[in-house]
Amino acid sequence: MEGKAILELEEVATNVKGPVLVTGASTGIGRCIAETLAGNGYLVYATARKKSDIQSLAAIKNIEPMKLDVTKQADVDRAVEEVRRRGKGLFGLVNVAGIGDIWPLCELEDEGLRRVFEVNVFGVHRVTRAMLPFLAEARGRIINISSIGGLIAYGMRGGYSMSKWSIESYSECLNQELERHGIRVSVVEPAYFRTKANEAATKLAMDRARSAKPVIMKTEIQDLVRDLPRISENWQKRNTPEKVAAAVLALLRSEKPRSRCLVSTTKEQFLEPIDALIGRAVDINVDDEFSLSQAEMHSVLDRMWDKTRTHT
């Protein structure tokens, strides 16, 4: 047992290449990621907005909290100075900070849509761009937390899905651009895990409903409000996000990290986006002058399968 423990310590020491900054670390997925990385030997710069959350994070070994609201450039600038002042550089950036939204997309006013994108998209870009000099120096890692909602379009959650689809594209583009600088970008897509963002989205929907003036979806909004308690109860039954944190840890440790990682707890959850993605490919192929036969579609799948296996 003693020899095994020594080997495990050596493995941790080998894989830890520098500090990791985790946004949105106050609760849920972000908190779990911060604690998991800290427990595996990483120095974690864990960010939160509230003083109470910062104090709570400060009590955890290997975690150095920072105050950061990703929607405020001044906060981001201070975080950059904090990383520079601490003098240890930055190997990893895990963009977790995000918010949910439940509301019919066609009834979502500009302000509501901007609110989601300001946190889930512009916040990610704001922090990423600011931390790039440190990450380039370390030839480090960027991991963006998306969602199964970034692979599947969900009615009544259109604003949220739009923001996560943006993160999918953002991460792919960034990976292409930054690979020559030694920075690898991955996106993690959690499927149906319990988070505080779900609770906040439920409360926001209830608040909106009190003053809503629907354009065409009055009945649908009434149905949504009636279903919200059940939706909230179901969210409370979801799995806690340890599996998501384990995926982030594996990506940070890998010399050849995957570009994307869907994290689910059941086979049914895993198949849901696979069906959606293949369905889109089949839909594109219908009634076009260049349409492929079924056999040709199978050959494309075989080619992509071989290509993926070659690069992992």
N, C-alpha and C positions, 0 to 999 in steps of 0.2 A: 504493500500500500504506500509506503514511504517513497519508493522509487517511482510509482505512478504519479504521486503528487508532485515530485520534482519535475517529471516530464511535462505535466500539465502547466506548471509555472514557467518552464522554458518555452512551451508553445505560446503561452500568453505574451511573454516578453518578446518573442520573435515577431508576433503578429501586430503588436501595438507599435505604430510608427509615428504617433504624435497625437496631439489633442484633437477632439472632435467637438464641433459646436452643434447643438441640437436646439432648434427653435420650438416654441410651443410645448415646453417641457413641464408645465405646471400640473397637468393631469393627463389621464388617458394614454393614448399611444405614445405621445412625446415623453411623458414621465416614465413609462415603462422602458422605452429605448434608452433614456438617460441612465436609469438605474442599472439596466443590463450591461451597457457599455462600461460604466463605472465599476461594476462588479467583475468585469473581465479585464481590468487593468488600464482602461483608457482614462485619461484626464478629460473630463467632459465639461465644456462650457455650456451650461443648461440655461436657456433663457425663459423668462416669464415676465408678465406685466405687473402682477400684484406683489406688494411687499410681503404679504404672508406666504405666498408661494416661494418667493426667493429665500425667505428664512427657512422654510421647510427643506428646500433643496440644499441649502448650505450645510445642513446637518448630516448629509450623506457623504461618505468617504469617496474621494476622487471626483467629486462634483464641485465646480466653482460656478455659482450662478451669476447671471447678468440680467439686468433689466432691459427688456427689448420689446417694443411694439413694432411689428414688421411693417405697419402702415405709416410709420413716422421716420423720415429720413434722418432726423437729428438723433433718434435712438440708434439707428443703424450705424451712423458715424461714430457714436460713442462706443458701440460694440467693437468696431474696427480698432479704435484707439486702445480699448481694453486688451484685445488680443495682442496688439503690438507692444503694449506696456508689459505684459506678462512674459514676453520674450521667448515663448516656446513654439511659436508658429501655429500652423493649423494643418492637420492631415485630412480631416473629414468635415463635411457640412451635411447635416441631415435636416432638410426643410420639412417640418411637421406642422407648424402653425397653420391652422385653417378653421373655417367655419362651415356649418351645414345650412341648408335652406330647404324648406318644404312649402311649395306654393305653385299653383299653375303658372307655367312660364308666360302664357299670353296675358296673364293678369299681373305679372310682376313689373312694378314701375321701375323706371331708370335707376332711381336711388337704391332700390333693393338689389338690382343686378350689379351695380357698381360696388356695393358693399361686399358682395361675395368675391368679385374679381380683385378688389383692392387687397384683400387678405390672401386669397388662395392662389392668385396669379402674380399680381404686381408685388406683393410682399415677398414671394419666393424670388422673383427676379431682383428685387431691391437688395436683399441680403446676399444672394449669390454673386451678383456683380461686385458688391463691396468686398467680399472675401476672396475673390479670384487671385489677387497677388500672393496671398499666403498659400493657397491651394496649388498654384503653379510652381511655387518654390519647393513645395513638398511632393509634387507630382501626385496629388492626393485624389480624394473621392468626393463626389457630390451624390447624395441620395435624396431624391424627391419623393415624398409620400403622396401618392395619388389615391386611387380608390377603385373598387370594381365599377363604380359609377363613372370612371374614366374610360371604361371599355364598353359599357352598356348604357344606352340612353334610357333614362327613367322619367316617365311622365310624372308630373307633380313635384319633381325635383330637378327641373330643367336648368335653373341657374347654377345649382351645385354641379350637375353633370357637365355643363358647358365649361365650368372652371377646371374640372379635372381632366376633361378631354384636352384642354389647353396645356395642362401640365404634361400630358403624354407627349404632345408635339414638341413642347418646350424642351423636354428632357432629351428627346431623340436629336433635335437640332443641335442642342448644346453638346451632346456626346460627339457628334460629327465634327463640330468646330474645335473642341478642346482636346481631342485625342492626340493631336500632334504636339500639344503642350504637356502631355503626360497625365492629364486629368481624365478620369473615367467617370461617366455619369450614368446612374441607374435610377430606375423608377420602381417603387414598391406599391402594389395595388392590394390593400387589405380588403377582404370580403366579409362584411357583416360582423364586425367586432364592436364591442361596447365602448363608447366614448362620450365625453361630456358635450361634444359638439352636437350629438343627437338630441340631448336634453334641451340645449339652447335653441336648436332649430324648432323643436316642438313648441316651446314657450313663445318664440317669435311668431309662429303661425297663429297661435291663439290670440296674440296681441293684434296682429294684422286683421284678423277676422272681425274684431270689434268695430273697426272703422272702414272696412273694405267696401268699395263701390264697384262690384264686378262689371266687366264689359259684357261678357257672354256666359261666364261660368259660375253663376250664382248657386246652382244646384250642386255642382262639383265641390265648391268651397264649403257648402253646408255639410256635404258628406265627409269631406276631409276633417272638418272640426269635430264631427261626431266620432270619427275614427281615431283621432289623435291620442286619446287615453290608451286605446288598445295598441297603437303604434309604439307609444312610449313604454308600455309594459313589455312588449316584445323586445324592444331594444335592451331593456334591463336584463333579459335572459340570454343575451349574446355572450360569446366567449370574451374573456379578458385578453389583452393583446400581446401576451408573451411570445406567441409565434411570430408576430410582426417584428418584434425586437430581435428575435433570433435570426430572422432573415437579414435585417440591417447589419447585425454583427458579422454574419457570413460574408456579406458583400464587402464590408470594410477589410476583412481578413484576406479576401481572395486576390490573387495576383491577376486573374482575368475575370473580373466581376461581370455577372450577367447584366444586360442592358435593362431588363425588366423582370419583375418577380411578383407573380400573383400569389397571395397568401390567403388560403381558405382553410376551413376546418372540416369540410365534408366534400365528397366527390361531386355531389350535386352542385355545390357552390362553385367548384372548379370548372365544371362543364358549362355553366351558364354563360360566362364570357367567351369560352371556346366556341360554343354554338353561335353566339352573336357575331363573332369575328368571321367565322367560316361562312355564315349566312350572308354577310356583307359581300364577301368575295364572290359567292354564287350569284347574288343579286346584280353585281356589276357585270357579270358575264352573260346575262340574259339578253338575247335579241340585239346583239351588236355585230357589226360586220366582221369583227375580229374575234368573236366568241370562240372559246375553247370547247372541245368535246369533253365528256366526262373523263375519258381516258387521259386527255391532255391535262385536265385539272388535277387528276391523281398524280401525274408525273411532276407537276409543279410542287405539289405537297411533298413528294419524295425528294425532290431536289432541295427544297428548303429544310427538310428534316436532316438530310446529309450535311448540309451547310452548317446548321446549328450544332450538330454533333462534332463537327470538325473544329469549331471555334470554342468548345467548352472543355 
